[in-house]
């Protein structure tokens, strides 16, 4: 398809005239859906998951990084106006991406983006914001398993020692050890990864892809699609693989997808989860409810202009006049990501209370 046709296609998608062929349960965008402040330039193939990189000295220069999911795909960097400013080396179906700060390699401290490369059964690691590979060609994951292709990914930075871990999901796997957790480290000037944990219950209904980590509170959340959202401790040193919570079971039209965590304070905020086939996001209290950190009542449903959203990310950081209290970014069909002003979402959450 010629690039000039993308805006036309997107207009059809946005008005509900064209719906995704992925799932016949998909609803049109609601009439009251919030509108993005920015829509990114389209990628060549199929966007899937974004992450937000915060510039260390000037937040207005922060970037969005997103996956383009194809055999000739890659990672794309966007500025806050949605313009593509860089593309990674070609990657074979990168799926999810996440960012961590302060990784030490070769004696230097760098920020990193880690993505799953599904067709090679590897994870790939890049320094930011230059988007240079620092993984010596990639790191094999789920070795010895019959189902290896990695999909979901989230990074955990342990507050006590700043160790960085990658939590990985795949297309399918056994209940109890569906997710694998790897500790990342420097090995002769390239990133290495060691398995430190296998955990995670699975309903068997569909798959586990969306994963998010709350570094400050020390929790992992993941979407067991068509079942609910599950919660575990993030630190493998805790030696506790007990499921802490299982929520959102009856709130979704079909698939539970991308998870984003908005932090109002170090301990409070919201968990937003993509209600994929309804084109909405379900909002839960980050700190729990009624004095119970593992109780998650539904606070609000936010209708968005994104179509069949897989992945999302959010920040509370002031990114400038367009995003003074933070930005919410969500993948949408049409090879784009949508950038929303957090203030609009916060207003709807308050109205729902």
C-alpha positions, 0 to 999 in steps of 0.5 A: 500500500502506498504511504499516501493512502495511510491517512485515508485508511486511518480516517475510515478506521476512526469512523468505524467504516473499516474494522479490523479483520482480526476479530469479528467482535470488534466494536466501532470507536464510540461517539464519546471517545477521547481524541489523541493530541498526536497521532504518530507517523505510520510504520510500514507494517503493524504497530504493537507496543509502545514505551516512553523514554524520559529525557534526563535533563529536558522532558520535552525532548522525551521520546516514544519507542514502538515496535513494528511487528513484521518479519522485516520490522523494527523499533521506531523512535518518535518525538512528541509530535509523532514524527519518526526520528529513527529506526533500529536495525531490521528485526524479525517480528519484534513484539513488545518493548520496555525501557530501563534506566541506568544499566551499567555496561563496559563501565558506562551507564546507559538507558536501554530498550529491550524487545522480544524478537519472536521469529528468532526466539531472542530478546534484543537490547538497544542503548537509548536514545541512539538505538544502538544494539548492545546484545551481540546479536541477541539473547536466546530465551525459553531454551529447551521449551517446545514453545519458545517465541517470545511475545510479552516483555516488561522490565523490573528495576529492583530498588535495593541494588538497581539490578534489572530483570526482563519478565517474558511471556510467549504464545503459549506455555504451561500454567505455573511456569508460563513466564520466565524472568531473566537478570540482565548483566554486562558480559565482556561489553555486551548484555547477557541474561540469566534465567532466575525464575519461572512462574505464572498461572495460566487459564489456558483460554488464549495467551499471555502477552501484556505484562507491566511492572510497578518498580516502586511497589514491587509488583508484576501484572499480566493479562491472562487473555479472556480470563483477567489480570494477575498480580505477583511479586516482582523480586525473584529474591523474595522466593514467593511465586504466589498469585496475589490478585486476580481481577478484572474477570468480568469487565472486558468484552473479550481480550485483556491486553496492554497494561499501563501504570500511572503513578500519582505519588510513589504509592498511588495511581491507576492501572489501565488495561486495554479492553481490546475489542471494545476500544476502551481502557479499564481503570483500577486503583494502583494502591488497591482499595478498602485497605487491601492492596490486592483488591481492585474494583473497577474505577472507570472505563475510558473510551479511546480513539485507538482501534484494537489496542494491543499495547500502551504506556503512560507517564506522570512526568510533565512533558510540556504544554501538550502533556503538562501532567503526563502522557498516555500512549496506545497502539492503534490499528492503522500502523500508528500510536496515539498520544493522549493528554493525561488531564483528559483521562484524569477528568473522566476517571474523576467523573466516574467516581 
